[in-house]
Amino acid sequence: MSNGTVNLLIGLVMGLNLIALGSSRLPSLIRTISAQGVTLGVMPLVLAKGNIEWGLVLVALGTVAGKGLIIPALLRKATRAAAVEQENEPYIGFVSSLLLGAGGTIAAVALAGALPLLPEHAGVLLVPGAIASVLTGFILLIGRTKAISQVCGFLILENGIYLFGMLLIRSTPLMVESGILLDVTVGVFVIGIIVDRIQRAFDSLDTRNLTTLRE
Amino acid sequence: MRSLLLIILPLIGAAIAAMWPSNRTRPWLLPATALAHTALTMWLFFRPPAVAGNAWVGFDALARAVLPTVSLLFLGCAAYAVPYLRIREERQNRVFVTMLLAILGLLSAGHQARQLGVLWIATEGVTLATVPLLHFNGTPRAFEATWKYLLVGGTGIALSLLGSFCLGYASLYGGGRGDLTFVALAAQGVNLSRPWVLAAWVLLLVGYGTKMGLAPMHTWKPDTYGEAPGIVGALLAGGVTTVAFTALLRVRSVLGAAGEGAMADRTMVAIGLFSMLVAATFLLGSRNFKRMLAYSSVEQMGILILGAALGGAGVAAALFHVWSNALTKGSLFLSAGNLRRAAGSALVEEARGMCVLAPRSTGLFVTGMFAITALPPFAPFFSVLRVVRAALTEGHHAAVAMLLGCMLFAFFGMTRVVLRVAEGRPKAAARENARRFVESAGVIWPPLTMLGVSLWLGLFTPAVLLNAWTAAAAQLFPGR
């Protein structure tokens, strides 16, 4: 398959970033995350351009299952348990987030131009896609007040890093790759548990209540 | 093989702890495993094995220079954990003991990691294993601290992965074949792609710097150290931060080989001094003696990273400071835990007159405070002196002035808090609370021993240790 398909998928990921920045309802945010996870899962197979190995299939399946299904399911469970549907008063408004995200995407493309790429990666948008996703993740992490939105931000940030990892999937040993996937999944899983516990302690899942500890 | 045993042994201990049926006897697994680990570390220290150049994990010169102190710190904490968990018998300690042992295994892996991916996995593992320890107390405040730890620490660790990828791509672009051992990366030298190396350094410094708790990425530290049990604080401040520091040292060696050493040193000097400045500022206003220890830890990390930027002598001095910091801080955290339990609060207003209510712990806490603020004859004084000497040799006069100024203000801030805790008339609530707290030998000996070792290290720094630190510096930065 050509670079066109890959770039289409990356474009999709970047579009989903913007949708995530603009959505105020948590269920639609989680749906966006899930769609992004599935898109990322397909990526290694498309990048392989025909010579698909078992390792790649495993990475793809693991990603679709982890980022696309399991984590969104956990997040939905947390939303139901806490009865939170909406991000009411974000620190950074939805329109401003979108503008920031759009600006970040443009900056990502510009920044990626400064970094040299090997010939086989030259026509692919992996680097700008990765930087844009990391920036989107940061905007959500900083700009949202609900714990679940922040977890989603963290996930988008991790997705950006995963996207970058695609550049190295051929060269680095598989052990590192699988270990990384496992860690990402477990990490978010633990965060999910924490969200669950926090909700019991604070009832509202609002991180603005987490201000007892200060100088 | 023996070096792998250092990792496997605690993990086996953790597995046994997870299956051990009795809540009462389970904590004894901690000192048992820790003793075996320390014995093995000492054996390796005096009979270091040959490490293959391309090995992913190995007891190399850098591991030899720091792992023994982590092992000793863990031994002290493990000895303290037995009486501590007996006091807290009402709580299930299965997860607590299991995770502590897992952390020892992962710390051993992190210190011995000679490959970018292994290093990251070990650090990420430690981060995750710490989470259940932080909310051991189960209070809403502990939840808050855990949430912040995960969010900030998780972001930091994610960025360090991105940085590792960048370094990997720098190697790939420079003709590398995907061998991400630090030796292979350094061997590529100037062939590493310059823009990618710079991007990697920024991300890795921010990422592992977050784990170290360098300002401005230190925000998780006061909350976490303030709410975590004393043992966990000691291990975080002396063990986990050390892994992040050795990680940065290993990355810095690659930067040096790539010809970007001077740039890396400048950023490290800047971030180190900024950490010290932030720590000194907050120490002056601190009202909580456990949070005070966190800011003091930010200060120590600043000294470490500053030392690491000062060439071979500076790196050796910083490795000395790793020892001084781990042992002195360990003692401080454990005695602070005693005081916190005796007073029922870590706030200065609530915990006055502790030299009446808990005289031995107060004595330890005050002495430890003088030690960590680099008063002679404790180890921190001598290690900081070496850092200062290295800085003067390298011509960093302004940095030395700033370092000493920050240390002076930190000293003012800490003495103010500590002496207010020690002196004065105890409040009625604290008096009531202290009646239930017994200063048993079990909670005094571990911090006392650590402080004793710190004193011994200062007075009679053994030549074998000095050689180990110099050898590690030479391994990382040949020819400096």
Interface residues (C-beta under 8 A of the other chain):
Chain A: A114 L115 P116 L117 L118 A130 V134 L141 A147 Q150 F154 L157 E158 G160 I161 F164 G165 L167 L168 R170 S171 T172 P173 M175 V176 G179 I180 D183 V186 G187 V190 I191 I194 R197 I198 A201 F202 T207 L210 T212 L213 E215
Chain B: G117 V118 W120 I121 E124 G125 T127 L128 V131 H135 P140 R141 F143 E144 A145 T146 W147 K148 L150 L151 G154 T155 I157 A158 L161 L162 F165 C166 G168 Y169 L172 Y173 G176 R177 G178 L180 S193 P195 W196 A199 P222 D223 G226 E227 F282 G285 S286 R287 R291
